[in-house]
Every structure is written in C-alpha cells, then in structure tokens.
Amino acid sequence: MQKQVDKTVNLDLVGVNANAFAIMGAFSRQAKREGWTKQEIDLVLDEAKTGDYDHLLATIILHCEPNDEDDE
C-alpha cells in the first residue's frame, strides 16, 4: 500500500471507537488541527473507502504516527 499524502498525523487510534466513521472522523479532525488541506484529507479518506474495513484501517494507520511525549 502506498501513502496518498507524504506526511502523517500525530494520532494514536488506541481507544478510538472501532466504528469506521469514528476512525475517519478522528483522523480528519487531527489532520485539520495539524494544517492538512481538505484535498490532502480527502485523498486519504477516499482511498480508505475504496475497500473493506481492513483496508480503511490500514490506510488510516499508514498516515498516522503517534508521538510519544515520554520519549523526548
């Protein structure tokens, strides 16, 4: 699988409701907070929706990189 956008959001999906809409919403909100354009967000979400639930989850995870503040 290839990234749709060459950047990631600081988002850990652990604890996010497993519902597909909740996952996409969490990703979208965080991406907006981090200054992603609507087009960038839509590219990721459109790709995520081209397959089944596993594809959606894999696509979103590919664009997430949680930053652990304890490591700094």
Order of alpha helices (4+ residues) and beta strands (2+ residues): alpha-alpha-alpha
